[in-house]
């Protein structure tokens, strides 16, 4: 039976609609999830607080200090040492940290084992990839670039990209919008309560990694799935989480 012109047009329209369906999106946190940045964060923080004669922090303090951005890291270092911090001193130290960290990146920071293979597998499966970090964008972008990962992430949002940041759902929503993706086909991967809570607030599924900087066990974060290695973050797992959330 001949196909009418109207039917053909409708069919083309439906096909175009299907073609325009956004690809699934996997959003990754940066520090403690994609990249082990602790050595350089600690080095820059100790360089910063040395200016006021404060005792250096150690790797044992990482989970308390890291994950909320530079401003919180400096503030918490002073709290840790029970030292008052006035606004003028804070501003000077913030600038000192930013200059030192930017000048030395990537330093000792490296992607976690299996991360790059995981990203390749997800991209090959047609998934979009994004970074959503509380690290300032002007620090996150050059770090990602100098580690040779920029081409993996068309979308990178930092702690100062929007008016809000994780755990606020707006940080997730803004990242999804920039990526041209759909909330209904997005999964968040992170290591801390900020990541998992942001995903929960945005009503998207989440994966928690055990190897990051969380100050509580991964089981207590409330993620939909917990992994020990990037090998476990497969296209099949992402599809399963998206299907379950639907």
N, C-alpha and C positions, 0 to 999 in steps of 0.2 A: 504494500500500500504506500503511495507517495507521501512523503513528509511535507506538510504545508510550510510556507515561509514563516508563519507565526510560530509553528512548533519548533522549527529549526532555531529561530531566534531565542525562544524560551530555553531550548536545550543548551545553546551557547552561553546564555546568561547563567544557568545553573552551574555549568562547568566552570565558568569564570569565578563564580562565588566559591566553589570548592577550592579552586586554585589559590584564592586569596585568603583562605583560612590560615591564621598565623601558626607558625611552627611551634611545637612545645618549647618552653624556655626553662633552662636550668640556671638559677642564680647562685653564685658562690660568694661567700664571705672571703676576705683576703687573709688577714693576719690570723694564723693558727688554723686555717682551713686549707687554702690553696698554697700558701707560702709560710715557711717557718721563719718568721721575722724577729723572734725573741732576742737573738744575740745582738742585733743592731739596735733594736729599741732600748735594750738595757744599756748598751754602750753609750747611746746618745743621751739617755736619761742621766746616767752617771756623769757624763761630761757636763750636763746642764746643772745638776745640783752641786757639783764640785765648786762652782762659782760662788756658792754661799757657804762653803765649808761643811756641807752635809755628808754624812757617811753614805757610801755607795749602797745601792740595792743589789740584790742577787737574783739568780734564776728561780730561787724558791719563792720570790715575790711576784713572779710573772702573772700568775692567774689573778692576783688581786689588782695588778696595775694595768694590764693590757685589755683592750677591747672596747673602750669608750672614747678613744681619740686622745690626742696629745694633751689637751687641756686637763682632762680628768686624770691622765697618767701623772702629770706634774703635781696636781692637787693631792692625789693619793700618796705620792711619795712623801710629801710633807706630812700628811696624816700618819703615815707609817712611822715616821721619825718624830712624831708629836711636836712638830715645829710650826709655828704660825706663819702664814703666807699673806702678805699684803698685795694689793692690786698692782702697784708699781713694780714690785719684785717679780710678780707672776708674769707681767708683760715682758720684762727683760729676759726671763728664763724661757718663756715660750719662744721668743725670737731666737734665742741661743740654741734651743733644741732643734727648731725647724732648719736652721742653717747647717748645723752639724749633720743631722740625719740626711738632708738633701745632698750634701757634699759627699757623703760616703756610700750612698746606696749604689748597687744592691748589697755591698759589703759581704757579710756571711749569709745573707738571706737566700734561701733556695726553695723551689717548689717541693712539696712533700713527695715521697716516692710514689710513683704511679700516676701522679696528677696529670702530667702531659699526655700520657697514653689514654687516660680517661677522657680528657678533653677531645682528643682526636677521635675516639670512638663515638662520643656523643655528637660531634659535628658531622661525622660520616653518616650517622643515623638521621641526620636532618634536623637536629635540635639546635635552637638558638642558645647562646651562652652569654652570661652577663656577670659582672662583679658588682656587688652592693656591700660597701664597707663603711665603717664609721671613721676610718682614716681619712684625713683631708684629701680632697681630690688632687690637689697640687703635689701631694706626696705619693698617692696611690698610682697615678698615671705614669710618672717616670719610673717608679719601681717595677711596675708591670712591663713597661717598655724595655728596661735594661735587663730584665730576665728573659726577654725574647717572647713574651706572651701577648703583646698588644694585638696581633692579628687574630688571636683566639677570641677576643672579646670586643665585639662592635659596640657594646654598651658597658660603660664603667661609671658608677655613681659613688660619690664619697660622702663623708659626714657633713660636708658643707655644700653639697650640690643642691639640696632643697632646704626648706625652712625647718624640716624635721629629719630625724635619723632613727635608725633602729634603736629600740624596739617599736617605734611608731610605724604603723602599717603604711603611712604615707611614703616612707622611704622605699618600700617594696612596690607600691603602686606606681610611684614615679619611675622606678627602674623598668617595670613592665611596660609602661607607656613609651618610654624612650626606646625600648627594644621592639616596639610594634607588636607585642605579644598579647596573649589573653590570660587573664587571671585564672581562668578555668583550666589552663594547660601549663601551669608554672609550678616548679618545685624549688625550694630553698635548701641550700646545703651550708651548714655552719658548725661552729664548735662551741658556741656560748649561748647563754640564756637570751641575750639580745637577738641573736639570729633566729632561734626557735620561737621566741615570743613574738617577734616581728611577723614570722610566717603565720603563727596562730592568729594574730590580730588581723592579718590580711586574708585569713581563711584559705590558705594554700598548704599543701603537704610539705613536710620538712624531713631532712636527713641530718642527723648529728654525727660528727666524726669524733672518735675517742682521743685522737692524738693532738688536739689543740690546747687552748689555754683556759678552758673552763675551770672555775673554782669549785665546781660540784661534779660528781660523776655524770657521765652522759645519760645514764638511765633516769636521772632526776630532771632532765631538761624538758621531757615531754614530747620529744620528736616522734614522728611516725615510723622512722627507721633509724637504727644506729649501725655504723660501719666502723671497722677497724683499719681499713685500707681502701685506697681509691679503686682497687680492682673490683670492689663490690658495687661501685656506682656505675651500673651498666644501663644501656638504653632500655632493657627489659624492666629493670627496677623503676626507672622513671615513668615508663608507661603504666606499670602496675599502680604506682602511687597516684598518678593522675586519674586512672580509671576508678580507683577506690574512692577518691575524693568526689568524683562525679556522682 
